Amino acid sequence: MQMNKRNIIIIAVIIFAILSLTIIGFITSLERSYSIKAIDTDLFLKEDGAIHVKETIHYSFKGTWHGITRRMPLKDAQSIQNLNVSAEGAYPGSAYIDSTIENGNNVQNIKVYLYSDPTLTEPITDKNVTVTFEYDAINVPKFYNDITELHYKIIGEGWKVPIEQTNTRIHLPGKEGVKYWFNPPYYLKDSKWQNNTLEATTGAIPAGQYFEVEMAMPREYFTAKPSNGTIINQKALPIIERKQKEYQEDLAFKNTLYSFIGALLIIASFTPILIYLKYGREPEIDYSAEYEREIPSNDPPALVNAIYTSKVLKNIGEPDMNGFKATIMDLIDRNYLKVETKTEGKDKKTFLKINKDLKGLESFEMDVIRSLRRFRKNNLIALDEIPKKLSDRETALEFQEIYESWKDHLKKRFINNKIDEIFINKGAKYMKIFGFLGVTLAIIVAYFTISDPIPFARLPFYASIILAASSITSILLPEDIPGHWTVQGKEYVEKWKNFKKYLKDFSLIKEYPPESVKIWNKYLVYATALGIADKVIKAMKLQLPETELERNDIYLFHYYGGYGLLSEALLTGMSTSTATDDGFDGIGDIGGGDMGGGGDAF
C-alpha cells in the first residue's frame, strides 16, 4: 500500500510539472507573439521581362523581437537584384542574405534585424512595424510563341502566421487582350482594372497556404527578345486555359461532393433517434405503484445488480463489483460466511470465516468462496490484509480470473435466460453498430477535410464532429434506451426501481420499517447490489435496538469497517490486475507559381 502511495505522489508531481510547463509556455506565447495585418504587393512589368517588386509587410509585434525573415525560392535562372529594405516604426539593420538549395531550387533567405533606437542596440517591443522590400525579379516571365505568361505567387506556403489581408497591384504596359486567373479563387474578395493596373484584394490567408496569379498577356507588350525573361518555343495559351478549366471543374466537384457528404453526415447523426423510435419505446404496463416495500423477487442479488443497474459502459445483464459484494453479503446472511471481530490494542479487526458445509451453493457463489479462501490464515480471513495482498500483480491477476469466472457462471446459470425473457436488445445492437461505424466514418472524413483550405470542406469537417458526438453517445448509451423491455421485464425493473426509491427515502423506511431483523438483512443485501448499502445501514442504526444490532453479522460487518475494507480490497485487485507494464510540364500548373516563399520573425 505504501508503494502505491509513493507511486501516486510521483505521478502527481510529474503531472504538476507538465501542467506547470504547459501553462508557463502558454502564458509566454501570449506575452510574445506577432501577426501580419496586411501585405501590399506592387509588380511593375518592364518591356525586357524584368519585374520591379515592391512588397510592404505590416507587422504587429507583442513582446520583444529582434527582427524578421523573408524566404524567396528561385527557379532555374531566376534571381533577385538591387534589394533594398526599409522600415517604418523601427530602425532596420543590415539585411543578411544566404542561399540554400531546396528541392533543386535556389532559396534566398533574407534576415533583417529591427531596432527601437537609431544606434541599433535595443530590440523592438510591442510595436507595429512596416517593412518594405524592393527588388528586381529577373527571368520570372515566360515568353511563348503566342503569349507572355506571368505565373506569380503573391503569397507562398512559407508564412508562419496567417496574413489577414493582401492588396496586390500588377502594373502592365496595357490591359487589352490580357487574361488572368487568381488561385485559389476562394481567397479573392475583389479584382478590377484601374487603367493598366490590375488590382486584387483578398481576405485572410491561413499560414501554410498560397495565393497566386496566372496571367496571359499579348506578346507584343514586350520586346522581341527580352533579356530578363525565359523564351520557350511553343504555344501555351490553350494549355493554360485547359488547366484553369480543369481546376475550376475540380473545385466545383469538390464543393458539390463536400456539400453532399456534409449533408449526409448530418442526416446520419439522427440515426439514433430513428433506432430509438423503432426499437426503444417501452410497452404500456398495468402498474402504477409509487414505491415497493416488499422485495420484488427472490432472484439472487447479483442477478438484480446485472439486470437493473444498466448505465454508461455497463450493459443490461452485465454484473459489476456491487453484485460481487452483494454475493458476499448474501453468503453472510445465509450463514455460509461468519463475521468475527478481535480487539488488537485500541483497534478492532474484522474477519470472515467460512462457517459450514458449502454443498448446495451455486457455481458463481463458489467462485466468491474460492476468491476468499486465498486470503485465509488459521481459518480466518483478515479483511485488512486483502488490499495488501491484492496490490501484488500476480495475486491480483488470479483474483481477476476468479472474478471473470464469477460473471460467466452467473450469466450461464441465471442472467442469459432471464434477459431473453424480459429484454429485447435488437435496438441496442443496432445502436452499437451505428456508433462504431459512425466514429470510423467521422475520423476518415475529418482526416481528409481538416487540412483542405477549400471553404466547403468546413461543412463535412464540422458534420464529422457532429456525427462523432452522436456515434460516441450511441456507444455509451445504456442498453435500455435503444432496446426495450417486454411487458414482464418492464414491470420487473419498475418494481426494483420503486424498491430502490423506498430504500433511499429515509422518511418512507421510517414510516414503513421492515417487520423483522431478517428482512432488514435482506434489504441490506439487495441495497448492496443496487449500490445504496449506506442508506440502509443508516436506517438500521436508527430503527433497530442496540442488542439486535450487536447480534447481527451483516450490520457488524459494516459497523466495524468490513464492508469498506472489502470495497477497498476489490478495487485494489481490479486496478492492479488491469495495470500495464510499461510533356507540358510547368505550363499553367495550379500552385506552381514563381517566387512566393514566406517569412517569420525572431
Wavefront OBJ file of the C-alpha trace (Angstrom):
o trace
v 0.000 0.000 0.000
v 2.893 2.299 0.854
v 4.376 1.672 -2.574
v 1.110 2.691 -4.207
v 1.061 5.972 -2.280
v 4.638 6.721 -3.315
v 3.812 5.999 -6.949
v 0.756 8.222 -6.739
v 2.861 11.061 -5.314
v 5.467 10.652 -8.081
v 2.778 10.636 -10.767
v 1.127 13.684 -9.203
v 4.459 15.562 -9.197
v 5.079 14.654 -12.858
v 1.582 15.764 -13.860
v 2.007 19.002 -11.895
v 5.350 19.679 -13.599
v 3.930 19.021 -17.064
v 0.913 21.225 -16.404
v 3.118 23.972 -14.986
v 5.434 23.931 -18.003
v 2.447 23.894 -20.336
v 0.840 26.848 -18.575
v 4.118 28.769 -18.500
v 4.660 28.062 -22.188
v 1.128 29.151 -22.986
v 1.479 32.371 -20.990
v 4.848 33.027 -22.624
v 3.342 32.535 -26.059
v 0.623 35.013 -25.171
v 3.224 37.509 -23.964
v 5.324 37.162 -27.140
v 3.543 36.894 -30.464
v 3.224 38.650 -33.778
v 0.724 38.941 -36.575
v 0.714 40.188 -40.153
v -2.102 42.637 -40.688
v -1.582 43.003 -44.425
v 0.845 42.552 -47.299
v 0.786 45.111 -50.114
v 2.460 43.941 -53.327
v 3.215 46.034 -56.416
v 4.557 44.322 -59.553
v 5.885 46.609 -62.293
v 6.461 44.623 -65.506
v 9.108 46.043 -67.786
v 9.444 45.504 -71.539
v 12.642 43.471 -71.142
v 10.907 40.980 -68.817
v 12.282 42.264 -65.529
v 9.784 42.847 -62.723
v 10.294 45.557 -60.171
v 8.713 44.301 -56.954
v 7.659 46.428 -54.020
v 6.423 44.334 -51.124
v 5.210 46.057 -47.959
v 4.510 43.874 -44.918
v 2.560 45.267 -41.963
v 3.619 43.529 -38.726
v 2.156 43.860 -35.243
v 4.572 42.668 -32.547
v 3.632 41.792 -28.975
v 6.584 41.335 -26.666
v 10.251 41.715 -27.541
v 11.526 40.741 -31.003
v 14.813 41.085 -32.842
v 13.765 41.056 -36.478
v 12.095 39.276 -39.368
v 12.999 36.825 -42.114
v 11.881 36.604 -45.730
v 12.314 33.433 -47.748
v 12.257 33.543 -51.579
v 12.562 30.356 -53.677
v 14.016 30.885 -57.154
v 13.746 28.501 -60.112
v 16.316 27.842 -62.813
v 17.957 31.139 -63.879
v 15.757 33.363 -61.720
v 17.405 35.872 -59.419
v 16.732 38.999 -57.399
v 18.789 42.156 -57.815
v 19.010 45.629 -56.309
v 17.463 44.600 -52.985
v 16.572 47.440 -50.658
v 14.933 47.071 -47.247
v 13.303 49.920 -45.341
v 11.048 50.116 -42.311
v 8.585 52.376 -40.525
v 8.074 52.074 -36.775
v 11.563 50.627 -36.268
v 15.159 51.107 -37.370
v 16.309 48.361 -39.745
v 19.814 46.983 -39.551
v 21.633 45.436 -42.469
v 19.852 42.728 -44.464
v 21.726 39.427 -44.387
v 21.221 37.094 -47.341
v 22.266 33.495 -47.621
v 21.410 30.954 -50.282
v 20.396 27.340 -49.827
v 19.334 24.621 -52.242
v 15.956 23.023 -51.565
v 14.344 20.528 -53.958
v 16.704 21.661 -56.668
v 15.770 25.335 -56.279
v 17.913 28.187 -55.062
v 16.308 29.715 -51.951
v 17.223 33.235 -50.876
v 16.905 33.683 -47.100
v 16.835 37.331 -46.079
v 17.296 38.222 -42.414
v 16.560 41.762 -41.238
v 17.274 42.974 -37.692
v 14.915 45.607 -36.313
v 15.768 48.072 -33.551
v 13.846 50.561 -31.474
v 16.678 53.126 -31.350
v 18.791 54.811 -34.045
v 22.012 53.442 -32.522
v 20.743 49.940 -33.357
v 21.221 48.482 -29.876
v 17.730 47.810 -28.464
v 15.306 45.243 -29.931
v 11.712 46.194 -30.664
v 8.974 45.691 -28.063
v 5.197 45.964 -28.546
v 5.361 47.794 -31.862
v 3.575 47.988 -35.182
v 6.272 47.869 -37.839
v 6.010 48.143 -41.607
v 8.857 46.542 -43.555
v 9.257 47.178 -47.284
v 11.285 45.008 -49.643
v 12.101 46.436 -53.067
v 13.994 44.425 -55.654
v 14.103 43.421 -59.305
v 12.986 39.880 -60.116
v 14.866 38.554 -63.146
v 13.774 35.774 -65.533
v 10.335 35.309 -63.959
v 8.017 35.830 -67.003
v 7.975 33.153 -69.706
v 7.777 34.210 -73.344
v 5.968 31.688 -75.538
v 5.160 31.917 -79.238
v 1.596 33.115 -78.565
v 1.640 34.853 -75.160
v 3.747 36.090 -72.303
v 2.992 34.236 -69.072
v 3.288 35.669 -65.589
v 2.731 32.925 -63.044
v 3.492 34.564 -59.724
v 2.852 33.503 -56.153
v 1.779 36.606 -54.333
v 1.682 34.628 -51.079
v 3.729 31.449 -50.714
v 3.273 28.490 -48.397
v 6.178 29.503 -46.164
v 4.493 32.126 -43.983
v 4.361 31.049 -40.343
v 1.319 33.090 -39.334
v -1.918 33.926 -41.145
v -1.989 37.017 -43.311
v -5.106 38.976 -42.533
v -5.341 40.781 -45.882
v -3.447 41.195 -49.141
v -3.570 44.063 -51.615
v -1.940 43.432 -54.977
v -1.373 45.778 -57.907
v 0.068 44.457 -61.176
v 1.216 47.308 -63.411
v 1.214 46.295 -67.116
v 2.097 48.018 -70.392
v -1.581 47.599 -71.363
v -4.721 45.682 -70.470
v -6.137 44.751 -73.879
v -6.040 41.037 -74.589
v -4.914 40.172 -71.055
v -6.371 37.048 -69.457
v -5.855 36.330 -65.780
v -6.855 33.922 -63.024
v -6.361 34.167 -59.266
v -5.927 30.849 -57.481
v -7.351 29.619 -55.226
v -10.337 31.802 -56.134
v -11.999 31.494 -52.723
v -9.454 33.844 -51.113
v -10.170 36.621 -53.624
v -12.537 39.345 -52.435
v -12.307 41.733 -55.375
v -10.328 42.368 -58.566
v -10.597 45.259 -61.010
v -8.698 47.251 -63.610
v -7.509 50.738 -62.801
v -6.178 51.984 -66.150
v -3.409 49.470 -66.972
v -3.117 48.238 -63.411
v -4.894 45.097 -62.200
v -5.837 45.405 -58.525
v -6.789 42.464 -56.339
v -7.765 42.202 -52.674
v -8.080 39.080 -50.536
v -9.322 38.266 -47.086
v -7.291 36.264 -44.598
v -4.933 33.620 -45.966
v -4.027 30.906 -43.440
v -0.426 30.059 -42.640
v 0.915 27.414 -44.998
v -1.467 28.278 -47.862
v -0.731 30.102 -51.114
v -2.341 32.712 -53.342
v -1.144 33.252 -56.913
v -1.933 34.968 -60.177
v -1.777 33.289 -63.575
v -1.681 35.886 -66.342
v -1.515 35.549 -70.146
v -0.501 38.800 -71.883
v -0.074 39.711 -75.555
v 3.453 39.010 -76.745
v 3.760 42.448 -78.316
v 3.704 44.211 -74.934
v 7.351 43.190 -74.587
v 10.476 43.379 -76.707
v 11.018 40.728 -79.359
v 13.960 39.265 -77.495
v 13.540 40.141 -73.805
v 16.808 39.925 -71.916
v 15.263 39.258 -68.491
v 12.769 36.518 -69.278
v 12.705 32.883 -70.368
v 11.951 32.281 -74.070
v 10.156 28.997 -74.867
v 9.441 27.905 -78.440
v 5.872 26.618 -78.158
v 2.296 27.792 -77.674
v 0.995 27.994 -74.106
v -2.431 29.697 -74.004
v -4.531 26.580 -74.851
v -2.680 24.619 -72.173
v -3.144 27.337 -69.557
v -6.851 27.680 -70.361
v -7.361 23.914 -70.228
v -5.638 23.602 -66.862
v -7.601 26.521 -65.428
v -10.846 24.996 -66.673
v -9.956 21.610 -65.154
v -9.031 23.307 -61.882
v -12.338 25.179 -61.742
v -14.237 21.988 -62.541
v -12.316 20.149 -59.834
v -13.200 22.858 -57.318
v -16.859 22.729 -58.351
v -16.857 18.933 -57.990
v -15.259 19.151 -54.547
v -17.774 21.767 -53.444
v -20.639 19.531 -54.566
v -19.053 16.462 -53.002
v -18.336 18.217 -49.713
v -21.876 19.597 -49.584
v -23.298 16.122 -50.199
v -21.024 14.447 -47.631
v -21.737 17.146 -45.050
v -25.493 16.829 -45.515
v -25.247 13.024 -45.421
v -23.265 13.048 -42.169
v -25.682 15.464 -40.523
v -28.633 13.288 -41.545
v -26.778 10.180 -40.333
v -26.273 11.853 -36.960
v -30.018 11.497 -36.334
v -29.926 7.716 -36.836
v -30.003 7.053 -33.047
v -33.373 8.806 -32.859
v -34.761 6.548 -35.591
v -33.377 3.463 -33.833
v -34.967 4.564 -30.576
v -38.335 5.278 -32.184
v -38.404 1.850 -33.825
v -36.861 -0.344 -31.141
v -36.585 1.624 -27.904
v -40.110 2.637 -26.943
v -41.347 0.806 -23.879
v -44.639 -1.100 -23.659
v -47.528 0.141 -21.533
v -47.939 -1.824 -18.295
v -50.675 -2.052 -15.695
v -48.515 -0.947 -12.785
v -48.648 2.413 -11.039
v -47.250 1.968 -7.509
v -45.113 4.829 -6.195
v -42.782 2.567 -4.213
v -42.275 -1.069 -3.218
v -41.927 -2.096 0.425
v -41.522 -5.777 -0.327
v -38.539 -7.267 -2.133
v -39.893 -7.593 -5.696
v -38.454 -11.067 -6.394
v -36.351 -13.834 -4.901
v -33.686 -13.533 -7.582
v -30.056 -13.660 -6.410
v -28.845 -10.131 -5.602
v -26.114 -10.390 -8.242
v -28.796 -11.055 -10.867
v -30.702 -7.942 -9.786
v -27.452 -5.984 -9.989
v -26.838 -7.240 -13.530
v -30.333 -6.516 -14.827
v -31.435 -3.357 -13.063
v -28.285 -1.256 -12.903
v -27.815 -0.507 -16.609
v -25.645 2.557 -17.139
v -22.880 4.023 -19.280
v -20.340 1.328 -20.203
v -22.422 -1.307 -18.366
v -24.875 -3.296 -20.414
v -28.038 -4.942 -19.194
v -27.089 -8.382 -17.947
v -23.527 -7.342 -17.057
v -22.852 -7.712 -13.294
v -20.346 -5.420 -11.629
v -18.417 -5.226 -8.379
v -21.537 -4.252 -6.411
v -23.005 -7.588 -7.473
v -19.865 -9.381 -6.291
v -20.044 -7.636 -2.910
v -23.765 -8.370 -2.675
v -22.998 -12.066 -3.205
v -20.622 -11.957 -0.230
v -23.265 -10.152 1.840
v -25.824 -12.774 0.825
v -23.480 -15.569 1.926
v -23.081 -13.819 5.283
v -26.846 -13.500 5.598
v -27.269 -17.208 4.837
v -24.535 -18.131 7.370
v -22.108 -19.553 4.832
v -19.766 -16.817 5.996
v -19.432 -15.732 9.620
v -18.256 -12.304 10.785
v -15.857 -12.201 13.724
v -14.104 -9.286 15.368
v -10.964 -9.223 17.507
v -9.569 -6.407 19.599
v -5.907 -5.649 18.966
v -4.788 -2.776 21.133
v -7.197 0.091 20.567
v -8.426 -1.267 17.251
v -10.938 -3.908 16.343
v -10.134 -6.082 13.354
v -12.807 -7.677 11.196
v -12.540 -11.260 9.959
v -14.595 -13.564 7.789
v -14.842 -17.273 8.491
v -16.188 -19.947 6.182
v -18.812 -21.280 8.556
v -20.290 -24.564 7.363
v -20.703 -27.147 4.635
v -20.807 -25.474 1.221
v -22.941 -28.052 -0.515
v -25.858 -26.546 -2.372
v -24.101 -23.329 -3.341
v -24.291 -22.221 -6.953
v -21.101 -22.207 -9.011
v -20.935 -18.399 -9.034
v -21.202 -18.409 -5.222
v -18.407 -20.960 -5.025
v -16.285 -18.553 -7.083
v -16.702 -15.985 -4.296
v -15.744 -18.545 -1.647
v -12.744 -19.549 -3.767
v -11.605 -15.924 -4.021
v -11.777 -15.509 -0.225
v -10.018 -18.785 0.578
v -6.833 -17.429 -0.985
v -6.554 -14.977 1.922
v -7.413 -17.441 4.723
v -4.998 -17.864 7.615
v -5.823 -20.097 10.584
v -9.289 -20.492 9.103
v -9.864 -16.708 9.323
v -9.835 -14.126 6.548
v -8.444 -10.786 7.760
v -10.130 -8.154 5.605
v -7.442 -5.527 6.211
v -4.839 -7.915 4.768
v -6.659 -8.414 1.468
v -5.799 -4.977 -0.068
v -2.116 -5.515 0.754
v -2.073 -8.917 -0.933
v -4.063 -7.714 -3.922
v -1.545 -4.943 -4.549
v 0.709 -7.761 -5.790
v 0.133 -8.047 -9.528
v 0.219 -11.854 -9.684
v -2.317 -12.190 -6.868
v -4.492 -9.508 -8.442
v -4.461 -11.314 -11.791
v -5.601 -14.504 -10.069
v -8.417 -12.547 -8.430
v -9.351 -11.041 -11.796
v -9.561 -14.549 -13.252
v -11.913 -15.678 -10.458
v -13.997 -12.505 -10.860
v -14.444 -13.186 -14.582
v -15.351 -16.792 -13.773
v -17.954 -15.494 -11.296
v -19.520 -13.365 -14.024
v -19.530 -16.214 -16.540
v -21.127 -18.694 -14.133
v -23.734 -16.143 -13.088
v -24.634 -15.398 -16.699
v -24.910 -19.045 -17.699
v -26.960 -20.037 -14.652
v -29.327 -17.069 -14.341
v -28.736 -13.972 -16.421
v -28.864 -15.187 -20.019
v -32.199 -16.976 -19.665
v -33.672 -14.125 -17.647
v -32.581 -11.494 -20.158
v -34.163 -13.426 -23.023
v -37.480 -13.333 -21.162
v -37.564 -9.691 -20.156
v -35.448 -7.604 -22.562
v -35.241 -7.207 -26.350
v -31.858 -5.744 -27.259
v -32.113 -5.558 -31.056
v -32.121 -1.747 -30.919
v -29.103 -1.760 -28.603
v -27.166 -3.918 -31.079
v -28.066 -1.618 -33.970
v -27.097 1.401 -31.869
v -23.656 -0.051 -31.133
v -23.129 -0.948 -34.806
v -24.078 2.584 -35.831
v -21.812 4.021 -33.137
v -18.654 2.211 -34.237
v -19.316 2.722 -37.951
v -20.138 6.388 -37.325
v -16.928 7.026 -35.374
v -14.884 5.333 -38.109
v -16.566 7.363 -40.850
v -16.217 10.605 -38.876
v -12.479 10.027 -38.385
v -11.968 9.319 -42.097
v -13.896 12.426 -43.201
v -12.192 14.651 -40.620
v -8.766 13.368 -41.693
v -9.338 14.288 -45.341
v -11.027 17.646 -44.726
v -9.276 19.188 -41.729
v -6.333 20.452 -43.798
v -8.237 21.214 -47.008
v -8.393 25.019 -47.379
v -11.487 24.903 -49.621
v -14.241 26.704 -47.678
v -16.780 23.977 -48.481
v -14.506 21.489 -46.679
v -15.621 23.072 -43.403
v -19.114 21.622 -43.820
v -18.140 17.910 -43.830
v -15.478 18.569 -41.194
v -17.951 20.104 -38.749
v -20.530 17.486 -39.747
v -17.985 14.764 -38.906
v -17.664 16.255 -35.409
v -21.450 16.138 -35.013
v -21.509 12.546 -36.281
v -18.660 11.566 -33.948
v -20.512 13.055 -30.971
v -23.700 11.246 -31.982
v -21.820 7.973 -32.521
v -19.894 8.112 -29.249
v -23.134 8.880 -27.416
v -24.704 5.855 -29.110
v -21.873 3.620 -27.929
v -22.137 4.885 -24.350
v -25.932 4.806 -24.090
v -27.323 2.323 -21.563
v -28.863 -0.591 -23.433
v -32.366 0.009 -22.089
v -32.650 3.259 -24.085
v -32.288 1.863 -27.644
v -33.569 -1.567 -26.558
v -36.846 -2.175 -24.737
v -38.293 -4.324 -22.009
v -41.046 -6.831 -22.522
v -44.223 -6.266 -20.505
v -42.887 -8.689 -17.898
v -39.466 -7.037 -17.933
v -40.854 -3.506 -17.679
v -42.854 -4.445 -14.596
v -39.782 -6.191 -13.158
v -37.483 -3.168 -13.435
v -40.191 -0.710 -12.330
v -40.716 -2.693 -9.136
v -36.990 -2.768 -8.419
v -36.793 0.936 -9.222
v -39.544 1.683 -6.712
v -37.976 -0.639 -4.153
v -34.709 1.267 -4.515
v -36.641 4.520 -4.088
v -38.130 3.128 -0.877
v -34.690 2.156 0.455
v -33.214 5.571 -0.364
v -36.075 7.554 1.206
v -35.420 7.598 4.944
v -38.863 9.021 5.716
v -40.530 6.114 3.895
v -38.427 3.434 5.539
v -39.021 5.083 8.916
v -42.774 5.137 8.357
v -42.914 1.598 6.967
v -39.974 -0.279 8.532
v -39.326 -3.978 7.880
v -41.075 -6.332 10.264
v -38.000 -8.310 11.345
v -34.227 -8.225 11.504
v -34.151 -10.971 8.903
v -35.953 -8.724 6.425
v -33.614 -5.835 7.316
v -30.702 -8.068 6.389
v -32.307 -8.952 3.061
v -32.838 -5.252 2.428
v -29.158 -4.613 3.076
v -28.090 -7.402 0.714
v -30.190 -6.044 -2.150
v -29.224 -2.455 -1.305
v -25.603 -3.531 -1.806
v -26.495 -4.925 -5.220
v -28.222 -1.632 -6.054
v -25.280 0.463 -4.826
v -27.066 2.116 -1.852
v -25.973 -0.001 1.137
v -25.058 3.086 3.171
v -28.691 4.278 3.133
v -29.982 1.056 4.699
v -27.168 0.898 7.271
v -28.111 4.393 8.426
v -31.765 3.381 8.755
v -30.904 0.139 10.597
v -28.815 2.037 13.110
v -31.733 4.328 13.934
v -34.545 1.773 13.798
v -33.175 -1.388 15.441
v -32.303 -1.858 19.128
v -28.630 -1.956 20.037
v -28.956 -5.527 21.316
v -30.279 -6.668 17.950
v -27.504 -4.923 16.069
v -24.799 -6.499 18.220
v -26.015 -9.968 17.200
v -26.378 -9.080 13.511
v -23.420 -10.277 11.423
v -24.261 -8.145 8.405
v -24.564 -4.973 10.475
v -21.353 -5.766 12.375
v -19.643 -6.354 9.063
v -20.459 -2.760 8.118
v -20.079 -1.208 11.553
v -16.525 -2.439 12.076
v -15.458 -1.405 8.605
v -15.622 -4.801 6.945
v -17.655 -3.527 4.014
v -15.284 -0.607 3.470
v -12.238 -2.875 3.681
v -13.839 -5.292 1.257
v -14.596 -2.472 -1.193
v -11.026 -1.197 -0.918
v -9.653 -4.693 -1.421
v -11.726 -5.414 -4.507
v -10.928 -2.018 -6.012
v -7.216 -2.619 -5.398
v -7.428 -6.031 -7.016
v -9.166 -4.761 -10.128
v -6.906 -1.733 -10.604
v -3.725 -3.772 -10.074
v -4.806 -6.539 -12.444
v -5.568 -4.094 -15.250
v -2.331 -2.077 -14.897
v 0.131 -2.485 -17.774
v 3.930 -2.778 -17.984
v 5.380 -0.468 -19.330
v 5.331 16.867 -71.927
v 3.775 20.153 -70.925
v 5.255 20.239 -67.503
v 5.396 23.669 -65.904
v 2.848 25.477 -68.096
v -0.064 26.739 -66.053
v 0.242 24.223 -63.199
v -2.036 25.349 -60.369
v 0.014 26.271 -57.321
v 3.235 26.229 -59.317
v 3.752 29.974 -59.482
v 7.150 31.616 -59.161
v 8.578 33.462 -56.175
v 6.147 33.291 -53.226
v 8.085 31.742 -50.358
v 7.241 33.043 -46.907
v 8.638 34.565 -43.773
v 8.830 34.594 -39.993
v 10.040 36.672 -37.066
v 12.705 36.069 -34.435
l 1 2 3 4 5 6 7 8 9 10 11 12 13 14 15 16 17 18 19 20 21 22 23 24 25 26 27 28 29 30 31 32 33 34 35 36 37 38 39 40 41 42 43 44 45 46 47 48 49 50 51 52 53 54 55 56 57 58 59 60 61 62 63 64 65 66 67 68 69 70 71 72 73 74 75 76 77 78 79 80 81 82 83 84 85 86 87 88 89 90 91 92 93 94 95 96 97 98 99 100 101 102 103 104 105 106 107 108 109 110 111 112 113 114 115 116 117 118 119 120 121 122 123 124 125 126 127 128 129 130 131 132 133 134 135 136 137 138 139 140 141 142 143 144 145 146 147 148 149 150 151 152 153 154 155 156 157 158 159 160 161 162 163 164 165 166 167 168 169 170 171 172 173 174 175 176 177 178 179 180 181 182 183 184 185 186 187 188 189 190 191 192 193 194 195 196 197 198 199 200 201 202 203 204 205 206 207 208 209 210 211 212 213 214 215 216 217 218 219 220 221 222 223 224 225 226 227 228 229 230 231 232 233 234 235 236 237 238 239 240 241 242 243 244 245 246 247 248 249 250 251 252 253 254 255 256 257 258 259 260 261 262 263 264 265 266 267 268 269 270 271 272 273 274 275 276 277 278 279 280 281 282 283 284 285 286 287 288 289 290 291 292 293 294 295 296 297 298 299 300 301 302 303 304 305 306 307 308 309 310 311 312 313 314 315 316 317 318 319 320 321 322 323 324 325 326 327 328 329 330 331 332 333 334 335 336 337 338 339 340 341 342 343 344 345 346 347 348 349 350 351 352 353 354 355 356 357 358 359 360 361 362 363 364 365 366 367 368 369 370 371 372 373 374 375 376 377 378 379 380 381 382 383 384 385 386 387 388 389 390 391 392 393 394 395 396 397 398 399 400 401 402 403 404 405 406 407 408 409 410 411 412 413 414 415 416 417 418 419 420 421 422 423 424 425 426 427 428 429 430 431 432 433 434 435 436 437 438 439 440 441 442 443 444 445 446 447 448 449 450 451 452 453 454 455 456 457 458 459 460 461 462 463 464 465 466 467 468 469 470 471 472 473 474 475 476 477 478 479 480 481 482 483 484 485 486 487 488 489 490 491 492 493 494 495 496 497 498 499 500 501 502 503 504 505 506 507 508 509 510 511 512 513 514 515 516 517 518 519 520 521 522 523 524 525 526 527 528 529 530 531 532 533 534 535 536 537 538 539 540 541 542 543 544 545 546 547 548 549 550 551 552 553 554 555 556 557 558 559 560 561 562 563 564 565 566 567 568 569 570 571 572 573 574 575 576 577 578 579 580 581 582
l 583 584 585 586 587 588 589 590 591 592 593 594 595 596 597 598 599 600 601 602
